[in-house]
Amino acid sequence: MDSGAVIGAGTDSPVASHDPWLNVYGFATRDTKSAGIQGPQHRISIAEALRCYTVGSAAILGQDKFLGSLEVGKAADFICLDRDPLSASPEEVRAMVVRSTIVGGRRVFAAGD
């Protein structure tokens, strides 16, 4: 990241949890379930982790003209959360709940439906 490399993020499900919030927590803390904190000098901010999941992954796929950020002309896919991840602690991010999901400008999921 410091060298300017494009970095994407995802999950290794079913090998590991598919929960992206657990992974964002891991990026920000370098905490692991089985071995504790590993490589704390490689921590990145929650904002940087979210950028890896969105803009970075779209760029790696060669889809950054169509995906990865909310801009005119791009797919209107996004989620609404129970809190602001940029003002949350890593522990709060770990417990994030998706309230709704919008794909192609249409709501496809709403909590409680």
N, C-alpha and C positions, 0 to 999 in steps of 0.2 A: 504494500500500500504506500509506504513512504517513498518507494522508487517510482511510483506512478503506474504500477501494474494494475490491470483491470481484474477485479476479484468478484466472483459470483458466489452465492451461497445457496444451499439447498439442504436436503436431508438424505440420509442413507437408509431411509425406511425400506424394507422392514428390519434391516440390521440394527438400526438405532431408532429412537423416537422420531416420529414425523412432525412433532410439535415445533414450529419455528420459534416460538417464544422461549422454549428451553434452550434452543441453539443460540438465540440472541443473548440470553443470559450467559451462556458459556463463552461467547465472544467477549462479552464485557467483563467477565470475572475470571475466565480460564478455569473455572471450577468443573470438575468431572464427578460423575456419580461414583465411580469405583476407585479413583486414584487421588481425589482431592484436586487442589489447584496445581496446574501444570503450565509452566512457561508464563508466569505472570507478566513478564516484560512484553509479551505479545498481545496483551489486552487491547481491544479497540472500543471506541465509544458505541453506545446504543445507536446513535445516528449513523455512524460508519457501518455498523452491522446491517441496519435497515437499507442503507444504500447498496450493500453487497447483494442483498436479497432482491432488490428492485432494479435499479439502474445497472448494477454490475452483471447480474444474471442475464438481463436483456441484451447487454453489449456482447457478452460471451456467446450468446446464441445468434448474434448478428441481427437481432430484432429490435435494437434500440431506436429505430425510426418509428416503430409501431407500439412498443411496450416499454415498461419500466418506470415511467413517470407520467404524471397527469398533465398533459399538454394537448392543445388543439391538434386534432388529426391522429391522436393515438387512441388505442383501445381504452375505454372507460371502465377498467376493472380495478376495484379497490375494496377495502374493508373498513367498517366502522368499529371502533374498539370501545371498551368500557372506560378507558383512560388514555391520556396522552403519553405515548411511549417516550417522547423526548424530555418529559419532565418527571418520569418515573425512575425509581431506583431499579437496579438490576433484579432485585427480589420481586418488586412489583411487576416488572416486565415478564418475569417467569410465570406469573399468575394471570396474565392478560386474557381477556375474554373477547371473542369476536361477537359483536351484536348484530351485524348484518354484512352481507357480501353483495357487491354490485358487479356484474359481468356484462360487458357490452352495453352499459348504461341501464341495465335492468336488475332489479333486486331478485336474487336467486336464493337468498337465505336471510332469515330474520330470527333471532333468538326468541323462543317462545311460540313460534309458528307450529 
